[in-house]
Amino acid sequence: MTGTEVAAKAQADVIEQVLVGGDLSKLTVTDRIAYYNKVCDSLGLNPLTKPFAYLTLSGKTMLYALRDATDQLRKLH
């Protein structure tokens, strides 16, 4: 395996941990921001109002919906 292939496999492993396990702790800061914004976009939430906070439970870092998220979702639906 080349260095590029190893890096791609490592990145794929991190993405799998996020998508399947919900663990954001292995993401870089840039990737975490991108993920946060994608989640907000997919739900129609304004990321500038801080609808989510990061929460660490059982060693996993995940997004936790705050009141602003539920208020925005209520207005949308």
Secondary structure, DSSP 8 states (H G I E B T S, - for coil): --HHHHHHHHHHHHHHHHHHH---TTS-HHHHHHHHHHHHHHHT--GGG--EEEEEETTEEEEEE-HHHHHHHHHH-
